[in-house]
Amino acid sequence: MTPLGMTAQEEQVYRHLAANPHTSMETLVGQLGDEAADAVERLRGLGLVAGDPLDVRRPDQAFQRLVREKEASLFAAKARVAELQELYDLAHRPASTGPVTLLTSRVQLKTCMDDLELNAVRTLDKFITAPFVRLTTVHAPDDDARRDDDGTIRTPHLRVIYEQAVVDDDRALDGIRNDMALPNAEIRIAASFPYKLIIADGERALVPAYPRDAADRLSTYLITGGTELIAHQMVFEQCWAEATPLVGGNDVLSEEFSLEERHIIGLLVSGATNERIARITDLGVRTVQRRLADLQERAGVRSRNELIRHAATRWMN
């Protein structure tokens, strides 16, 4: 138990008392030696031993505080190591000589994200992954930031894939609703995909500099061309083909159903509950229930599971 601050002598005493409750100090010293008395006093100070005759507190309760303290220290140490590693990586990374720039601050990243999202002209492709962290403002479809000098609003073809965990996160609601309202928008949902990504006009991309398990690090690459950009576009296209449609596209769903129905069907097939569908679409839960009942009747099925199967294989195929 050394990691918790106990010596070998203290652990021996604790073990002995755990196996032999209500032991007197005299008996304990007689069995383990004079050092046992000092060990008992230290264990009393840690809140592990009490009473006379001596007894120990339940281990799952007695050690809980010590374990939490050590976990907090370990977490802090890991964070410091990660910080040092990032400093090391930045200092030892070769200077950019090609179409890649490293962004290391929150301000740099926010400015670049806004630039790509607001100034894309033709296309804008995005992966939105968990954990969800908002770095930029949600710009409404008619936001002046989207306008050219002549007042025309830029409306690039938006394709965004939300990870399921993001769809279930209330912090992402405003962004999801806004994307659903944007013209020329297609939205899909996937269980997971490899990393966060933004590609504007097939010419510029933002890609994290670290793997997904380093979510606390903001360092991000701005790629402005070359084969690396092509590779990320290929990854996006593969994930796009496998994701579940929610909004937009030229499939049968777009032609036969209202926009509200398409939203509900897409969320239903992605696994969202009625409550979650209501929050994202800004409808009442009862309204969603009525819409689903209408869709079941339209599909000629009797249960929610049958409706999901029918929608996935017939309406969205």
Summary of the structure (lengths in Angstrom):
residues: 317
radius of gyration: 29.2
end to end distance: 59.2
largest distance: 94.5
contacts: 910
relative contact order: 0.08
helix: 53%
strand: 15%
